[in-house]
Amino acid sequence: MSDPTQQMDYPKLGEDIVQFFAYEHLPEHLQGVSMPFAHLAHAIVKNLPRNPERTVALRKLLEAKDAAVRAALWKPAS
């Protein structure tokens, strides 16, 4: 089964912020962390009307994705 987010043209989605949900460039173990956020971002753009609250939803989702990726990279201080 192919991943629809890998075949989407980010600029054509009409939301510039969606480009930051791309995960193909990440190492495989981080792709698994980032991919669900990309899927949800695409569902939000596809299913909700464009308005300020949708933009807030995407921005907060991006913040959550970034935090999840950082959590996967976490190394405790020595």
CNS distance restraints for C-alpha pairs under 8 A (distance, minus, plus):
assign (resid   3 and name CA) (resid   7 and name CA) 7.23 0.50 0.50
assign (resid   4 and name CA) (resid   8 and name CA) 6.46 0.50 0.50
assign (resid   5 and name CA) (resid  38 and name CA) 6.97 0.50 0.50
assign (resid   5 and name CA) (resid  39 and name CA) 6.59 0.50 0.50
assign (resid   5 and name CA) (resid  42 and name CA) 7.33 0.50 0.50
assign (resid   6 and name CA) (resid  22 and name CA) 7.82 0.50 0.50
assign (resid   6 and name CA) (resid  24 and name CA) 7.31 0.50 0.50
assign (resid   9 and name CA) (resid  13 and name CA) 6.90 0.50 0.50
assign (resid  10 and name CA) (resid  14 and name CA) 7.74 0.50 0.50
assign (resid  10 and name CA) (resid  15 and name CA) 7.76 0.50 0.50
assign (resid  10 and name CA) (resid  16 and name CA) 7.39 0.50 0.50
assign (resid  10 and name CA) (resid  18 and name CA) 6.37 0.50 0.50
assign (resid  10 and name CA) (resid  19 and name CA) 5.55 0.50 0.50
assign (resid  11 and name CA) (resid  15 and name CA) 7.00 0.50 0.50
assign (resid  11 and name CA) (resid  16 and name CA) 6.38 0.50 0.50
assign (resid  11 and name CA) (resid  19 and name CA) 7.50 0.50 0.50
assign (resid  13 and name CA) (resid  18 and name CA) 7.76 0.50 0.50
assign (resid  13 and name CA) (resid  45 and name CA) 7.25 0.50 0.50
assign (resid  15 and name CA) (resid  45 and name CA) 7.52 0.50 0.50
assign (resid  17 and name CA) (resid  21 and name CA) 7.75 0.50 0.50
assign (resid  17 and name CA) (resid  58 and name CA) 7.36 0.50 0.50
assign (resid  17 and name CA) (resid  59 and name CA) 7.48 0.50 0.50
assign (resid  18 and name CA) (resid  22 and name CA) 7.56 0.50 0.50
assign (resid  18 and name CA) (resid  38 and name CA) 7.87 0.50 0.50
assign (resid  18 and name CA) (resid  41 and name CA) 6.79 0.50 0.50
assign (resid  18 and name CA) (resid  42 and name CA) 7.55 0.50 0.50
assign (resid  18 and name CA) (resid  58 and name CA) 7.76 0.50 0.50
assign (resid  20 and name CA) (resid  62 and name CA) 7.44 0.50 0.50
assign (resid  21 and name CA) (resid  34 and name CA) 7.39 0.50 0.50
assign (resid  21 and name CA) (resid  35 and name CA) 7.95 0.50 0.50
assign (resid  21 and name CA) (resid  37 and name CA) 6.95 0.50 0.50
assign (resid  21 and name CA) (resid  38 and name CA) 4.99 0.50 0.50
assign (resid  21 and name CA) (resid  41 and name CA) 7.42 0.50 0.50
assign (resid  21 and name CA) (resid  62 and name CA) 7.05 0.50 0.50
assign (resid  21 and name CA) (resid  65 and name CA) 7.99 0.50 0.50
assign (resid  22 and name CA) (resid  38 and name CA) 6.72 0.50 0.50
assign (resid  23 and name CA) (resid  30 and name CA) 7.95 0.50 0.50
assign (resid  23 and name CA) (resid  31 and name CA) 5.52 0.50 0.50
assign (resid  23 and name CA) (resid  34 and name CA) 6.14 0.50 0.50
assign (resid  23 and name CA) (resid  35 and name CA) 6.47 0.50 0.50
assign (resid  23 and name CA) (resid  38 and name CA) 7.75 0.50 0.50
assign (resid  24 and name CA) (resid  31 and name CA) 6.81 0.50 0.50
assign (resid  26 and name CA) (resid  30 and name CA) 5.92 0.50 0.50
assign (resid  26 and name CA) (resid  31 and name CA) 5.69 0.50 0.50
assign (resid  27 and name CA) (resid  31 and name CA) 6.23 0.50 0.50
assign (resid  28 and name CA) (resid  32 and name CA) 6.67 0.50 0.50
assign (resid  29 and name CA) (resid  33 and name CA) 7.10 0.50 0.50
assign (resid  30 and name CA) (resid  34 and name CA) 6.20 0.50 0.50
assign (resid  30 and name CA) (resid  69 and name CA) 6.52 0.50 0.50
assign (resid  30 and name CA) (resid  72 and name CA) 7.26 0.50 0.50
assign (resid  31 and name CA) (resid  35 and name CA) 5.65 0.50 0.50
assign (resid  32 and name CA) (resid  36 and name CA) 7.50 0.50 0.50
assign (resid  33 and name CA) (resid  37 and name CA) 7.98 0.50 0.50
assign (resid  33 and name CA) (resid  65 and name CA) 7.94 0.50 0.50
assign (resid  33 and name CA) (resid  68 and name CA) 6.83 0.50 0.50
assign (resid  33 and name CA) (resid  69 and name CA) 6.33 0.50 0.50
assign (resid  33 and name CA) (resid  72 and name CA) 7.65 0.50 0.50
assign (resid  34 and name CA) (resid  38 and name CA) 6.60 0.50 0.50
assign (resid  34 and name CA) (resid  65 and name CA) 6.20 0.50 0.50
assign (resid  34 and name CA) (resid  68 and name CA) 7.63 0.50 0.50
assign (resid  34 and name CA) (resid  69 and name CA) 6.74 0.50 0.50
assign (resid  35 and name CA) (resid  39 and name CA) 6.32 0.50 0.50
assign (resid  36 and name CA) (resid  40 and name CA) 6.25 0.50 0.50
assign (resid  37 and name CA) (resid  41 and name CA) 6.06 0.50 0.50
assign (resid  37 and name CA) (resid  61 and name CA) 6.99 0.50 0.50
assign (resid  37 and name CA) (resid  62 and name CA) 7.66 0.50 0.50
assign (resid  37 and name CA) (resid  65 and name CA) 6.08 0.50 0.50
assign (resid  38 and name CA) (resid  42 and name CA) 6.22 0.50 0.50
assign (resid  39 and name CA) (resid  43 and name CA) 6.27 0.50 0.50
assign (resid  40 and name CA) (resid  44 and name CA) 6.13 0.50 0.50
assign (resid  41 and name CA) (resid  45 and name CA) 6.32 0.50 0.50
assign (resid  41 and name CA) (resid  58 and name CA) 6.36 0.50 0.50
assign (resid  41 and name CA) (resid  61 and name CA) 7.39 0.50 0.50
assign (resid  42 and name CA) (resid  46 and name CA) 6.00 0.50 0.50
assign (resid  43 and name CA) (resid  47 and name CA) 5.79 0.50 0.50
assign (resid  44 and name CA) (resid  48 and name CA) 5.54 0.50 0.50
assign (resid  44 and name CA) (resid  54 and name CA) 7.34 0.50 0.50
assign (resid  44 and name CA) (resid  58 and name CA) 7.63 0.50 0.50
assign (resid  45 and name CA) (resid  49 and name CA) 7.57 0.50 0.50
assign (resid  45 and name CA) (resid  50 and name CA) 7.55 0.50 0.50
assign (resid  45 and name CA) (resid  54 and name CA) 7.77 0.50 0.50
assign (resid  48 and name CA) (resid  54 and name CA) 6.94 0.50 0.50
assign (resid  49 and name CA) (resid  54 and name CA) 7.22 0.50 0.50
assign (resid  50 and name CA) (resid  54 and name CA) 6.05 0.50 0.50
assign (resid  50 and name CA) (resid  55 and name CA) 7.52 0.50 0.50
assign (resid  51 and name CA) (resid  55 and name CA) 6.56 0.50 0.50
assign (resid  52 and name CA) (resid  56 and name CA) 6.30 0.50 0.50
assign (resid  53 and name CA) (resid  57 and name CA) 6.12 0.50 0.50
assign (resid  54 and name CA) (resid  58 and name CA) 6.25 0.50 0.50
assign (resid  55 and name CA) (resid  59 and name CA) 6.14 0.50 0.50
assign (resid  56 and name CA) (resid  60 and name CA) 6.09 0.50 0.50
assign (resid  57 and name CA) (resid  61 and name CA) 6.03 0.50 0.50
assign (resid  58 and name CA) (resid  62 and name CA) 6.10 0.50 0.50
assign (resid  59 and name CA) (resid  63 and name CA) 6.33 0.50 0.50
assign (resid  60 and name CA) (resid  64 and name CA) 6.20 0.50 0.50
assign (resid  61 and name CA) (resid  65 and name CA) 6.11 0.50 0.50
assign (resid  62 and name CA) (resid  66 and name CA) 6.14 0.50 0.50
assign (resid  63 and name CA) (resid  67 and name CA) 6.22 0.50 0.50
assign (resid  64 and name CA) (resid  68 and name CA) 6.13 0.50 0.50
assign (resid  65 and name CA) (resid  69 and name CA) 6.23 0.50 0.50
assign (resid  66 and name CA) (resid  70 and name CA) 6.22 0.50 0.50
assign (resid  67 and name CA) (resid  71 and name CA) 6.04 0.50 0.50
assign (resid  68 and name CA) (resid  72 and name CA) 6.30 0.50 0.50
assign (resid  69 and name CA) (resid  73 and name CA) 6.43 0.50 0.50
assign (resid  70 and name CA) (resid  74 and name CA) 6.05 0.50 0.50
